Amino acid sequence: MLTLHLGVIDIPYVEPPDEPKKIGKAGRRPRPHKAHAAKYGNITTGDVAGWLETRYHVMELFWELHQNEVADDFANAVSGALETFMMGGPANLDVMGSVGSKIEDGFKQMLSGRELDSLGYPGIPTAAAMAGKSSRFKRGYTKNRTPRPSFIDSGLYQASFKAWIT
């Protein structure tokens, strides 16, 4: 039986001190404030994905919204591989790899397109997204900034999303 897995590549949000990083104006690497260093110093995309899934059920909602499209992608991939095989093509094609990449693209487009913001789920859109707060800017929050999509603060969570089949 095939199993679809949705998850993220575990990448640290704050790079370890021994890895080079851009030096700021103050001549030091950007790090969490000393009051928050113990709590947020070693946060990874896996941690963030766990928190978001527990509180907002982001991946679960993606599945509920797009399960028919995913099923169609599976059917198209299998029928395409069977057609290729019947026409004399190689039998060792990675059929499920193409499905995984389509699922990843769909998840990333769902976040960018703000599909979850219109569902009415409690807490979505997030307050930080409505305020336009983002760690991509030098100053995370500025008055009169336009709202951004929920769950895309630095973009690392979105970029590290993976779907695979076992």
MARLUM-392006 format. One record per residue: x, y, z of N, C-alpha, C, O in turn. Coordinates in Angstrom, 2 decimals, padded with zeros to 5 digits. Each point is the difference from the previous one (the first is absolute). Example, Ala and Ser with C-alpha at 12.3 -4.5 7.8 and 13.67 -1.06 7.14 Angstrom:
      n.x      n.y      n.z     ca.x     ca.y     ca.z      c.x      c.y      c.z      o.x      o.y      o.z
   013.19  -005.69   007.80  -000.89   001.19   000.00   000.90   001.20   000.00   001.04  -000.02   000.66
  -001.39   001.07  -001.38   000.82   001.19   000.06  -000.77   001.09   000.73   000.51   001.11   000.17
This chain:
      n.x      n.y      n.z     ca.x     ca.y     ca.z      c.x      c.y      c.z      o.x      o.y      o.z
   000.84  -001.18   000.00  -000.84   001.18   000.00   000.88   001.23   000.00   001.01   000.06   000.71
  -001.37   000.92  -001.50   000.75   001.25  -000.07  -000.47   000.96   001.08  -001.19   000.07   000.31
   002.13   000.67   000.26  -000.31   000.99   001.02   000.58   001.34  -000.41   001.18   000.10  -000.33
  -002.01   000.93   000.35   000.44   001.35  -000.30   000.42   000.67   001.30  -000.74   000.00   000.97
   001.95   000.58  -000.96   000.51   000.72   001.16   000.14   001.46  -000.35   000.50   000.35  -001.07
  -000.95   000.52   001.97   000.18   001.44  -000.15   000.88   000.46   001.15  -000.28  -000.32   001.16
   001.32   001.06  -001.46   000.91   000.46   001.04   000.92   001.08  -000.51  -000.24   000.60  -001.05
   001.30  -000.35   001.80   000.97   001.02  -000.36   001.41  -000.55   000.14   000.24  -000.95   000.75
   000.69   001.55  -001.48   001.41  -000.29   000.20   000.42   000.77   001.25  -000.28   001.19   000.11
   000.93  -001.84   000.82   000.34   000.61   001.27   001.21   000.92  -000.16   001.14  -000.47  -000.07
  -001.39   001.78   000.00   001.04   001.00  -000.19  -000.05   000.97   001.19  -001.09   000.40   000.39
   002.23  -000.03   000.18  -000.04   000.97   001.10  -000.37   001.39  -000.48   000.43   000.43  -001.08
  -001.22   000.28   001.87  -000.35   001.38  -000.32   001.15   000.94   000.30   000.24   000.95  -000.74
   000.48  -001.20   001.82   001.16   000.81   000.35   001.22  -000.86  -000.24   000.13  -001.08   000.57
   000.79   001.56  -001.42   001.17  -000.80  -000.32   000.95  -000.07   001.19   000.12   000.95   000.76
   000.55  -002.09  -000.60   000.98  -000.12   001.08   001.12   001.04  -000.16   000.29   000.41  -001.13
   000.34   000.02   002.23   001.01   001.05  -000.07   001.21  -000.34  -000.86   000.65   000.92  -000.50
  -000.33  -002.20   000.29   001.18  -000.34  -000.77  -000.23   000.06  -001.50   000.95  -000.12  -000.78
  -002.20   000.31   000.35  -000.28   000.12  -001.43  -000.01   001.47  -000.39  -000.54   000.83   000.74
   001.12  -000.49  -001.88   000.03   001.41  -000.40  -001.39   000.52  -000.33  -000.82  -000.71  -000.58
   000.58   001.93   000.94  -001.26   000.66  -000.29   000.29   001.47  -000.22   001.03   000.51   000.46
  -001.92   000.16  -001.15   000.21   001.41  -000.24   000.15   000.75   001.32  -000.73  -000.25   000.96
   001.67   001.15  -000.93   000.25   000.80   001.19  -000.83   001.27  -000.11  -000.01   000.66  -001.03
  -000.69  -000.33   002.11  -000.84   001.20   000.01   000.81   001.25   000.20   001.23  -000.05   000.07
  -001.93   001.19   000.00   000.68   001.29   000.17   000.78   000.06   001.30   001.04   000.65   000.07
  -001.52  -001.33   000.95   000.67   000.04   001.30   001.25  -000.88   000.01   000.72  -000.03   000.99
  -000.45  -000.69  -002.08   001.19  -000.83  -000.09  -000.15  -001.36   000.63   001.00  -000.67   000.27
  -002.24   000.23  -000.03  -000.22  -001.32   000.58  -001.12  -000.71  -000.75  -000.78   000.62  -000.72
   000.73  -001.92   000.91  -001.03  -000.80  -000.66  -001.34   000.22   000.69  -000.06   000.12   001.22
  -001.03  -000.07  -002.00  -001.31   000.12   000.63  -000.35  -001.26   000.77   000.08  -001.11  -000.54
  -000.47   001.26   001.77  -000.38  -001.12   000.87  -001.18   000.43   000.87  -000.29   001.19   000.09
  -000.36  -002.14   000.53  -001.07   000.38   000.92   000.57   000.81   001.16   001.15  -000.17   000.39
  -001.97   001.04   000.15   000.40   000.77   001.18   000.35  -000.96   001.12  -000.55  -001.10   000.07
   001.45   001.50   000.81   000.46  -000.89   001.07  -001.14  -000.50   000.87   000.09  -001.09   000.57
  -001.16   001.87  -000.45  -001.14  -000.44   000.81  -000.75  -001.15  -000.67  -000.68  -000.77   000.68
   000.80   000.66  -002.00  -000.71  -001.04  -000.74   000.92  -001.09  -000.55  -000.48  -000.97  -000.58
   001.78   001.12   000.76   000.95  -000.93  -000.63  -000.21  -001.44   000.44   000.06  -000.92  -000.82
  -000.31   000.70   002.11  -000.17  -001.37   000.49  -001.26  -000.64  -000.59  -000.01  -001.19  -000.30
  -001.04   001.99   000.14  -001.27  -000.54  -000.49  -000.01  -000.15  -001.52  -000.52  -000.99  -000.51
   001.09   001.95  -000.21  -000.10   000.02  -001.45   001.32  -000.20  -000.72   000.05   000.15  -001.22
   001.00  -000.47   001.93   001.32  -000.10  -000.62   000.16  -001.16  -000.96   000.79   000.11  -000.94
  -001.49  -001.21   001.13   000.19  -001.18  -000.83  -001.30  -000.44  -000.67  -000.26  -001.20  -000.10
  -000.52   002.13  -000.36  -001.28  -000.31  -000.64   000.24  -000.47  -001.43   000.81   000.58  -000.72
  -001.51  -001.63   000.32   000.11  -000.52  -001.36  -001.36   000.06  -000.69  -001.02   000.25   000.63
   001.04  -000.49  -001.92  -001.26  -000.03  -000.75  -000.89  -001.14   000.49  -001.23   000.10  -000.07
   001.83  -001.17   000.56  -000.79  -001.10   000.56  -000.77   000.43   001.24  -001.16  -000.37   000.18
   001.81   001.18   000.68  -000.68   000.53   001.18  -001.16   000.90  -000.40  -001.11  -000.13   000.52
   001.37   001.03  -001.45  -001.03   000.94  -000.45  -001.15  -000.75  -000.65  -001.16   000.32   000.24
   001.47  -001.32  -001.08  -001.06  -000.78  -000.64  -000.86  -000.71   001.04  -001.22  -000.07  -000.15
   001.84  -000.45   001.19  -000.75  -000.65   001.08  -000.93   000.96   000.71  -001.15  -000.32   000.28
   001.66   001.52   000.02  -000.83   001.00   000.67  -001.16   000.43  -000.89  -001.14   000.12   000.47
   001.42   000.12  -001.75  -001.05   000.44  -000.91  -001.05  -001.09  -000.20  -001.19   000.30  -000.12
   001.63  -001.54   000.08  -000.94  -001.10  -000.17  -000.86  -000.17   001.25  -001.20  -000.27  -000.10
   001.80   000.42   001.26  -000.75  -000.13   001.25  -001.03   001.10   000.14  -001.14  -000.25   000.41
   001.52   001.48  -000.73  -000.89   001.13   000.22  -000.95   000.27  -001.16  -001.18   000.27   000.21
   001.70  -000.34  -001.45  -000.81   000.40  -001.15  -000.35  -001.14  -000.95  -000.87   000.17  -000.85
   001.52  -001.33   000.97  -000.25  -001.16  -000.86   000.21   000.34  -001.48  -000.84  -000.33  -000.85
   001.96   000.97   000.54   000.26   000.50  -001.35   000.04  -001.14  -001.02  -000.67   000.07  -001.03
   001.44  -001.11   001.30   000.13  -001.11  -000.95  -001.28  -000.82  -000.08  -000.36  -000.49  -001.06
  -000.31   000.36   002.18  -001.28  -000.72   000.01  -001.04   000.74  -000.83  -000.76  -000.62  -000.76
   000.72   001.94   000.89  -000.93   000.79  -000.80   000.36  -000.06  -001.48  -000.88  -000.02  -000.86
   002.19  -000.01   000.56   000.41  -000.16  -001.39  -000.55  -001.30  -000.56  -000.53  -000.02  -001.11
   000.65  -001.06   001.86  -000.50  -001.29  -000.46  -001.50   000.04  -000.22  -000.50  -000.49  -001.01
  -000.24   001.09   001.97  -001.45   000.07  -000.13  -000.43   000.80  -001.23  -000.97  -000.34  -000.67
   001.71   001.41   000.37  -000.34   000.85  -001.13   000.39  -000.60  -001.35  -000.70   000.20  -001.00
   001.80  -000.94   000.98   000.58  -000.41  -001.28   000.11  -001.51  -000.19   000.74  -000.45  -000.88
  -001.43  -000.35   001.67   000.16  -001.45  -000.12  -000.49  -000.54  -001.35   000.57  -000.96  -000.51
  -001.58   001.57  -000.07  -000.46  -000.46  -001.32   001.03   000.30  -001.07   000.21  -000.82  -000.90
   000.43   001.98   000.98   001.05   000.34  -000.96   001.19  -000.95   000.14   000.60  -000.42  -000.99
  -000.25   000.08   002.24   001.11  -000.93   000.25  -000.34  -001.38  -000.57   000.84  -000.65  -000.62
  -002.08   000.22   000.83  -000.42  -001.30  -000.56   000.07   000.02  -001.52   000.41  -000.99  -000.62
  -000.81   002.09   000.01   000.10   000.11  -001.47   001.45  -000.03  -000.45   000.33  -000.61  -001.02
   000.55   001.27   001.77   001.43  -000.01  -000.33   000.55  -001.43   000.06   000.77  -000.41  -000.87
  -001.17  -000.36   001.91   000.41  -001.40   000.10  -000.48  -000.79  -001.20   000.76  -000.74  -000.62
  -002.02   000.90   000.29  -000.58  -000.76  -001.13   000.70   000.36  -001.31   000.31  -000.88  -000.79
  -000.07   002.15   000.56   000.68   000.43  -001.22   001.43  -000.52  -000.07   000.46  -000.40  -001.07
   000.24   000.40   002.20   001.38  -000.49   000.01   000.06  -001.49  -000.29   000.84  -000.44  -000.78
  -001.72  -000.32   001.40   000.00  -001.45  -000.21  -000.42  -000.33  -001.43   000.60  -000.87  -000.64
  -001.63   001.54   000.14  -000.43  -000.29  -001.37   001.06   000.43  -001.01   000.19  -000.67  -001.02
   000.50   001.78   001.29   001.08   000.43  -000.88   001.16  -000.98   000.00   000.57  -000.29  -001.06
  -000.21  -000.24   002.23   001.07  -000.98   000.08  -000.39  -001.30  -000.69   000.83  -000.62  -000.67
  -002.07   000.21   000.83  -000.47  -001.22  -000.66  -000.01   000.17  -001.52   000.39  -000.91  -000.73
  -000.81   002.07   000.27   000.00   000.27  -001.44   001.43   000.00  -000.55   000.25  -000.54  -001.08
   000.68   001.14   001.83   001.40   000.02  -000.41   000.55  -001.42  -000.09   000.71  -000.35  -000.94
  -001.04  -000.47   001.94   000.47  -001.39   000.03  -000.58  -000.80  -001.18   000.70  -000.79  -000.63
  -001.97   001.01   000.35  -000.66  -000.73  -001.09   000.57   000.39  -001.36  -000.06  -000.79  -000.95
   000.60   001.99   000.85   000.58   000.46  -001.26   001.49  -000.34  -000.10   000.68   000.43  -000.93
  -000.18  -001.22   001.89   001.38  -000.45  -000.06   000.97   000.83   000.81   001.21  -000.18  -000.14
  -001.69   001.06   000.97   000.87   000.84   000.83   000.55  -000.79   001.18  -000.40  -001.14   000.24
   001.30   001.76   000.50   000.59  -000.69   001.16  -001.02  -000.20   001.11  -000.89   000.82   000.21
   001.04  -001.93   000.51  -000.94  -000.33   001.07   000.44   000.58   001.34  -000.74  -000.09   000.98
   001.93   000.67  -000.91   000.52   000.46   001.29  -000.19   001.50   000.20   000.81   000.63   000.69
  -001.84  -000.05  -001.26  -000.28   001.42   000.20  -000.46   000.25   001.43  -000.66  -000.84   000.61
   001.03   002.01  -000.07  -000.45   000.38   001.34  -001.37   000.66  -000.13  -000.10   001.23  -000.09
  -000.92  -002.03   000.09  -001.37   000.48  -000.20  -000.44   000.91   001.14  -000.61   001.04  -000.24
   000.92  -001.42   001.46  -000.48   000.74   001.15   000.80   001.28   000.25  -000.47   000.88   000.71
   001.66  -000.77  -001.27   000.79   001.21   000.17  -000.67   001.21  -000.62   000.03   001.09   000.57
  -000.63  -001.28  -001.74  -000.68   001.12  -000.65  -001.24   000.41   000.79  -000.36   001.18   000.02
  -000.30  -002.14   000.61  -001.17   000.31   000.81   000.41   000.83   001.21  -000.67   000.96   000.35
   001.77  -001.34   000.27   000.49   000.74   001.17   000.31   001.44  -000.33  -000.34   000.90   000.78
   000.96  -000.65  -001.91   000.33   001.37  -000.37  -001.27   000.81  -000.32  -000.04   001.20   000.27
  -000.97  -001.82  -000.84  -001.26   000.70  -000.25  -000.70   000.36   001.31  -000.59   001.07   000.12
   000.66  -001.97   000.85  -000.60   000.27   001.30   000.73   001.15   000.68  -000.63   000.88   000.60
   001.96  -000.89  -000.68   000.79   001.08   000.60  -000.36   001.34  -000.63  -000.17   000.99   000.71
   000.06  -000.96  -002.03  -000.38   001.24  -000.69  -001.39   000.46   000.43  -000.22   001.20   000.21
  -000.70  -002.13  -000.07  -001.35   000.35   000.43  -000.03   000.58   001.40  -000.73   000.95   000.26
   001.53  -001.52   000.65   000.05   000.51   001.38   000.57   001.41   000.01  -000.53   000.89   000.67
   001.62  -000.68  -001.40   000.62   001.32  -000.04  -000.93   001.04  -000.62  -000.05   001.14   000.45
  -000.68  -001.53  -001.48  -000.96   000.92  -000.62  -001.17   000.29   000.93  -000.54   001.10   000.00
   000.14  -002.10   000.79  -001.08   000.20   000.95   000.39   001.06   001.02  -000.80   000.88   000.32
   002.04  -000.96   000.20   000.44   001.00   000.97   000.12   001.37  -000.65  -000.46   000.99   000.56
   001.08  -000.92  -001.72   000.19   001.29  -000.69  -001.33   000.61  -000.43  -000.16   001.22   000.03
  -000.78  -002.05  -000.42  -001.30   000.47  -000.47  -000.99   000.30   001.11  -001.13   000.38  -000.29
   001.53  -000.55   001.53  -000.83   000.32   001.18  -001.30  -000.80   000.04  -001.04   000.52   000.42
   001.08  -001.77  -000.86  -001.22  -000.82   000.00  -000.51  -000.24   001.42  -001.21  -000.03   000.22
   002.10  -000.13   000.73  -000.42  -000.29   001.37  -000.61   001.21   000.68  -000.81  -000.14   000.91
   001.18   001.34  -001.35  -000.50   001.22   000.62  -001.51   000.14  -000.13  -000.64   000.61   000.86
   000.06  -001.15  -001.90  -001.44   000.16  -000.25  -000.86  -001.12   000.56  -001.22   000.02  -000.17
   001.82  -001.00   000.84  -000.77  -001.15   000.50  -000.78   000.28   001.27  -000.97  -000.69   000.30
   001.39   001.69   000.46  -000.67   000.29   001.26   000.48  -000.86   001.15  -000.67  -000.07   001.03
   001.81  -000.59  -001.19   000.55  -000.80   001.09   000.50   000.93   001.09   000.60   001.03  -000.31
  -000.81  -001.34   001.60   000.41   000.90   001.08   001.49   000.33  -000.05   000.85  -000.89  -000.06
  -000.53   002.17   000.08   001.37   000.46   000.00   000.59   000.23  -001.38   001.11   000.51  -000.12
  -001.84  -000.89  -000.93   000.49   000.19  -001.36  -000.91   001.01  -000.69  -001.21  -000.21  -000.02
   001.72   001.29  -000.52   001.39   000.38  -000.15   000.61   000.40   001.34  -000.69   000.49   000.89
   001.98  -000.71  -000.77   000.69   000.29   001.24   000.11   001.50   000.22  -000.04   000.78  -000.95
   000.17  -000.39   002.21   000.11   001.42   000.32   001.26   000.60  -000.60  -000.01   001.14  -000.47
   001.11  -001.90   000.47   001.25   000.49  -000.58  -000.15   000.23  -001.50   000.55   000.96  -000.54
  -001.28  -001.85  -000.12  -000.21   000.17  -001.44  -000.87   001.22  -000.29   000.27   000.75  -000.94
  -001.30  -000.55   001.74  -000.88   001.15  -000.20   000.74   001.31   000.24  -000.26   001.00  -000.67
   001.20  -001.01   001.63   000.78   001.21   000.30   001.12   000.21  -001.00   000.62   001.07  -000.02
  -000.33  -002.07  -000.82   001.08   000.12  -000.97   001.36  -000.24   000.61   001.02   000.33  -000.61
  -000.98  -000.91   001.80   001.27  -000.26   000.67   000.76  -001.08  -000.76  -000.56  -001.02  -000.37
   001.85   001.26   000.15   000.80  -000.95  -000.75   001.46   000.11   000.42   000.51   001.10   000.20
   000.15  -002.23  -000.06   001.42   000.01   000.34   000.87   000.18  -001.23   001.23   000.00   000.10
  -001.84   000.15  -001.27   000.76   000.24  -001.22   000.51   001.44  -000.06   000.94   000.30  -000.74
  -001.55   000.57   001.51   000.38   001.40  -000.01   000.90   000.32   001.18   000.01  -000.72   001.00
   000.75   001.80  -001.12   000.89   000.40   001.07  -000.79   000.26   001.27   000.40  -000.42   001.09
  -001.50   001.11  -001.23  -000.90   000.22   001.13  -001.21  -000.89  -000.24  -000.73   000.18  -000.98
   000.52  -001.12   001.87  -001.06  -000.99  -000.20  -001.39   000.57  -000.11  -000.85  -000.55  -000.70
   000.60   001.68   001.39  -001.33   000.57  -000.02   000.09   001.49  -000.23   000.79   000.69   000.65
  -001.56  -000.18  -001.56  -000.11   001.41  -000.28  -001.47   000.31  -000.20  -000.72  -000.77  -000.63
   000.27   001.89   001.16  -001.40   000.37  -000.18  -000.30   000.18  -001.48   000.88   000.38  -000.78
  -002.10  -000.65   000.41  -000.50   000.17  -001.37   000.61  -000.97  -000.99   000.01   000.28  -001.20
   000.49  -001.41   001.65   000.49  -001.01  -000.94  -001.19  -000.86  -000.43  -000.89  -000.27   000.80
   000.89  -000.13  -002.04  -001.12  -000.81  -000.50   000.06  -001.40   000.58   001.09  -000.50   000.29
  -002.23  -000.15  -000.11   000.00  -001.36   000.53   000.74  -000.96  -000.93   000.03   000.19  -001.22
   000.57  -001.21   001.82   000.72  -001.02  -000.76  -000.74  -001.32   000.18  -000.86  -000.10   000.87
   001.16  -000.91  -001.68  -000.64  -001.31   000.18   000.38  -000.61   001.36   001.12   000.17   000.47
  -002.04  -000.86   000.14   000.27  -000.70   001.25   001.00  -001.13  -000.23   000.03  -000.60  -001.08
   000.79   000.33   002.07   000.96  -001.11   000.03   001.19   000.20  -000.95   000.75  -000.94  -000.24
  -000.58   002.14  -000.29   001.17   000.29  -000.81   000.68   001.22   000.62  -000.18   001.12  -000.48
   000.94  -001.33   001.53   000.72   001.10   000.63   001.37   000.15  -000.65   000.27   001.00  -000.67
   000.58  -001.98   000.86   001.32   000.05  -000.64   000.01  -000.76  -001.32   000.90   000.19  -000.82
  -001.90  -001.04   000.60  -000.07  -000.80  -001.22   000.67  -001.35   000.14  -000.09  -000.83  -000.90
   000.77   000.60   002.03   000.73  -001.25   000.19  -000.94  -001.19   000.19   000.26  -001.08  -000.52
  -001.35   001.27   001.25  -000.98  -001.07   000.20  -000.59  -000.43  -001.35  -000.11  -001.19  -000.30
  -000.27   002.17  -000.50  -000.59  -000.28  -001.30   001.02  -000.69  -000.92  -000.34  -000.96  -000.69
   001.56   001.45   000.67   001.02  -000.54  -000.89   000.45  -001.40   000.40   000.44  -000.77  -000.86
  -000.53   000.44   002.14   000.50  -001.30   000.46  -001.08  -001.09  -000.02   000.28  -001.13   000.40
  -001.49   001.44  -000.85  -001.08  -000.99  -000.05   000.34  -001.11  -000.98   000.49   000.27  -001.09
  -000.75  -001.51   001.48   000.25  -001.17  -000.85  -001.18  -000.96   000.09  -000.64  -000.14   001.05
   000.37  -000.52  -002.15  -000.98  -001.07  -000.06   000.68  -001.21  -000.63   000.66   000.13  -001.03
  -000.82  -001.30   001.65   000.61  -001.21  -000.54  -000.90  -001.18   000.25  -000.86   000.01   000.89
   001.06  -001.03  -001.68  -000.84  -001.19   000.04   000.88  -001.20   000.35   001.07  -000.20  -000.58
  -001.53  -000.60   001.54   000.71  -001.24   000.35  -000.93  -001.18  -000.16   000.40  -001.14   000.25
